[in-house]
């Protein structure tokens, strides 16, 4: 059984909002053993939307639409589903009464356009929406299934994870498609593939690498009758990959690098402080975003200017003048200053030039110095990153966390 997803809304095509719902729906389909073969985004245009729905119904067994179920004239999905299926729209009196009661209880003036949300294609039944006014749609006709979901996240998520997933689990009868993500640091995508290449030729379970900023992910996927059966297939595969990649594999699924580092610090009863210039607090933000981080993170300083490096971290003015603020010597002094100021076991410092223009001196865009102060001294590394400003900053914090993790190992 195959499925396609059609996301509806001109705002998606204009880039005003990012479609986060389609990936969620694709994962739900996979968990129900239904392969998502295509995702399409269509603006609020009647002809293009109806055409896209008809084409999807020719290819797929299940069609999921997201968005366009509201009351306004540009909410076309309900009507387009009816047209694609050859249905008429019919009013559901009970739904209209429910809507009238809802708006009356909130002293909101009723307009006839609101009643559009009480309409459905003749082959459809309504899916209750306790978090909004537009119900979902579930159509079964000519061996095809069409499910219409609302666009707002607070309405989409409960409906998709609730009644829609429950329904999909009853129709497929072909098991589940279950994936696990293995997260790797300190090794490029090509080197990861080199070590696990022999495992990538299997059809079930499968192994697929994909790169992220500063790390590599391996997605391992199994198709099986149940989630438990899939896990039994993935467990030995993960063990084999762990043996191949060693300490480079730092976590699975939603585990972030900062979470892995915080867990190691807490286990050892040790602490970390940060001193940031170029990254402007991004490293501290990543660390403190981890629940329970207060047990390991003691503090930090964003010393962006030369004066701040002197005042907050005690960096010597003569050193700043001779070596320059973007230098290994200053990074070392910043790390030692943070370690001293906050009384931490470790301290990370980052200074560099993230662009978009080169420094007045000879410090090119991407030049970065990362220092780690430990109980046994300080290490400093020089990095040269390419990319946009936000990419350089992200890579710097990623490398800083990787450096700390390596020291903890």
N, C-alpha and C positions, 0 to 999 in steps of 0.2 A: 504494500500500500504506500502510495506517495502523496505528498502534499506540496502546495505552493502557498506563499504568503504574499498578500498585496497590501502594502501600507498606503493610506490615502491622505493627501493633504499637500497643498501647494507650499505650505511653510516648510515641509521636508525638502522639497526640491530647491527652495531658495536658501537652504542652509540655516534658516532661522532657529530651528530646533533639530536635535539629533535623534534619529530613530533608534531608541534603545529597546523598543518593544519587540521588533522582529527577531532579534537574537534570542530574547527570552522565549518567544513562541517556538523558535526552531529547537531550542533545548528541550522544551516540553514535548514537542513532537518526537524527538529522538528518544526521550525517556519512555515514550509510549510505543516505541518500535515502528514509528512512521517516519520515513525518510523525507526530509525537506529538499526538494530538487531545484527550487528556484524562489527567489525573492524579488519582488517588483515594487517600485514606488511610483505612484500616479498622482498628479495634481488634481485639483477640484475642477475637472473637465468631464462633462457627461460622456461624450463620444469615446474619449480615450479610456475612461474607467470601464464602461460597459464592454468595450473591445478587449481590454486586459482581462476582465473576469471571464468572458467567453473563451478566450484562448487558454486561460489557466484550467478551465473546466474540461477542455479537450485533452489536456495532458495529465492532469492529476486526479486522484480519487477524492482528496480533501482540499478545500480552498478556505483559507483563513484570511479575512479582511480585518484591518486595524484602522479605526478612526472613521469619521464621517457619519456618525449615527445621531448627531445632535439635531436641534430644531431649526437651524438657519438654512437659508437657501443654498449655501455652498456645502451643506451636509448631504451628499449625494449617494452614499453607499447603500442605504436601505433600498432606494429606488433602483439603483444599478443592479443589485443582487436580484431583485424581482425581474428586471428586464433580461438579465443573463440567463435566468432559469425559465423564462417564459411564463412567469407568474403575474398575477395582479396584486396590488396592495389592498389590504383589508384592515379596517379599524378594529381594535380589540377594546370593546367597551369597558371592561374591567380595568385595563391599563389606563385608559383616559380618565376614569373616575379616580384612580390612584394618583395620577398626576395632578388633577384638579384639587384634590385634598391636600397634596403636598404643598402646592403653591399658595393655596388659601391659608394654610396653617402658618405660613411665613409672611403673610400679607404682601405677596408679590402678585402684581397684576397679571391676569391670564391673557395670553394672546393665542390666536388660532394656530400659529406656527408651532407652539409647544405641543399641540395635539399630534403633530407628525411622529412624535416619538412613541405614540400608541399604535402606529401602523406596522404591519408586517407583510412579507410575501405570503401567499396562500399556503405554500408548502412548509412554512417556518413555524417554529414555536419560540416564544420569548424566553430569554435567560434573565433571571432576576438580577437586578443591579442595586444592592442595598446602599451603595456609596454614591449614587448619582441618579439622574432622571432618565437616561437613555438605556433601555434594556438591550441585552445582546440578542443575537439571532442564531437559531440553529435550524438549518434547512436540510431535508433529506428528499432527494428527487432523482429519479432515473439512475440510481446507483451512485449518485454523487452526494457529497456532504459539503455544505457551505456554512461556515461559522463567522458571524460578524461580531467584532469586539469593539468596545468604545476606546477612544484615544487617551483620555486623561489617565495618568499612571495610577492614581488612587482608585480608579474604577477598573482599569485593565488588569492589574496584577491580581486582585482577589478573584476576578472572574476567570482569568486564564489558569491560575494555579488551583482554583476550586472546581466549579461545575464543568468547565471545559475540559480540564485534564481528566476529571472523573469519567466524563463521557468518552474521551479518546481512548482511555484504557480499556473500555468495554468493547470497542469496535475492531481493534486491530488484530488481536489474537495471534500475533506473530512475535511475541516477546518484547524485549526492550533493547534500546541502543544506549549503552552507558559509557561515559567517558571519565577519564581522570587526567588531570594536568600535573605534570612534573616540572618543577621550576629549577633552572640551572643558572649558576653564576660563574664568571671567570673562565668561560669557554665560548668561543664563537659558534655560530650555527653550523658551519661546515665541519668543524672539529667534532661537534656533538653528533652530527650525522655520520661521520667517519666511524665513530665508536659503536653506533647502534645500527649501522647500515644493514647488517644481516637480519635484523629483526623487522625491517621495514617492508619486506617482501611478502609477509604473511597477510592473508585476507581477513582472518578473524582469530585473535584481536589484531588491530592495526596500530602502527606507530607513525606519528607525523610531527616533524619539528616546525616551529615557527618562531621568528625573532621578535623580541620586544626591546625597548630601549634599555640597553645595559644588561640584558639577560636573554636566555633562550628558554622556550617552553616546549615540552614534548607532550602531545596529546595521545594518550593510549585509549583505544575504544574497543569495546566488545559487544557483539550482538548475541543475546542469549534469551532463554525463556523467561527468566526472572532477573531482578536486580542482584539477588544473591548469587545466581549462577554466573552473571557477568563479573561480579567481584572475584569469584573464584578463578576466573580466567585471567583477570588483570593482576592479581596478587603475585603469581610467579613471574609474570612479565616485568612488573615493577622491580622485583628483587633482582632480576637479571640486569635491568638498566642501572640500578643502584650500584651493582658490582662494576659495571662498565664505566660509570661516571664518577664514582667515589664521592669525595667531599664536595664536588661541584654541585651536586643535587642538594638543594637546601630546603625544599618544601614541596607540598602538594596542594593542588586546587587553589583555595583562596589565601593560602599562607603567603604573606609578603616578606621581602627580605628584611624589612625593619622589624616585623613580628618575630622572625627567626632569631634576629640579633637580640631583641629584648628578652626572649625566652632563654637564651644562653646566658645573658647577664644575670637574670633572676636566679637561674639554677646555681650559678656560682656565687651569688651574693655580692656582685660587683656593680659598679655604677659608671655612667657615661655623662660627660658634659660636652657642649659644642661651642665652637667659635666660628662664626660665618661672616664672610664679606660678600663675595660674588653671589652666593646662593640666597642671601637675604632672609634666612630663617627657614628655608625649605627643608633642610636636614632636620632641624628641631621639630618642624611640623610633622614630618614623616614619622619620627620616633614617638612623639607624643600622641599621634593618632591611634597607636596601638593600645587597646584596653589593658589597664594594669601597668602602663609604662612608668607611673610614678615610683614604682619600686626600684627602677633602674636609672631613670633619667633625673638628674639633680638640677640641671639648669643650663643656660646657654647665653651667648651674647651675639647680637648682630652688630658687628663693628664695621660699618660700611666705609666710613671716612678714615683718613689718617689720624685725625684727632681722637676718634672713637677707639681706634686700636690702641692708642696710648692710654686713654683714660680708663677704658673698660678692661683691658687685658694686660696693661703694663708693658706694651711693646716699646722698646727704646726708640727715641726720636732719631738718634744717630743711625740706628739700623734701618729705620724706615727711609731715611735720606740716602743712605749709601746703597742699600740693596733694592729699594723700591717696595711699595706695598704688595705688588704681585711678584713674589719671590719665595723660594724655598726657605730662606732664613726667616722671613716674616711669618710664613705658615707655621714654622717650628715654634717661634716665639708666641704666636697666638694659641697654639695647642697647650704649651706649658702654662701660659697665662690663665687659660680656662681651667686647666687641671688644678692650678693653685687657688684660683678664686672660688671654685665650687667644691673643692675637696673631693674630687671624683677619682675613681680608679683609672679611668681612661678619659681622654679628651680628643675630639676630632676637630680639625681646623681646615677651612677651605678658603683660599683666596685665588683670584684669577680674573680674566677678562672674558665675559660672556658676549661681548659685542652689543650692538651691531657695528660699532666702529672700533678701530684699534686705539690703544692708549696713546697718550701724547708721547710717551717714550718708545721703547722697542718691544712692547708687550703685545703680541698679535692676538687676534680673536681666537678664543679656544684654549689659550695657554692657562693652565690650572695647576695649582700646587695643593696637595692634600697631605696633612701631617697628622700623625697619630701619636699621642703621648701615652705611654704605658708606665707601669711601675718600674720598668727596666730601661727606660729611655724613650727617645723619640725617633720615629721613622718618617721620612719625607719622600714623596714621589711627585714627579712632574708628569702631567698628562697634557696632550694636545687634542682637543675635541673639535669636531666639525659639526655644522648644522646651525639651526636657528638658536636664538638666545635661550628659549625655554628648553631646547634639546641639550644644550651645553650644561645648563644648570642641573637638569635632571641626571645627566650622566655623571656629573661631579658628585652628587649626593649618593648615587648608586655605587660609585667606586669607593666613596668614603665608607659606606656601610659594608661593602665587600671586604675592605681592608680591615675593619674592626672584626668582622666575622672570622677572617683568616687568622688574626691574632688570637682570638678566643679558641680557635681550633688547636 
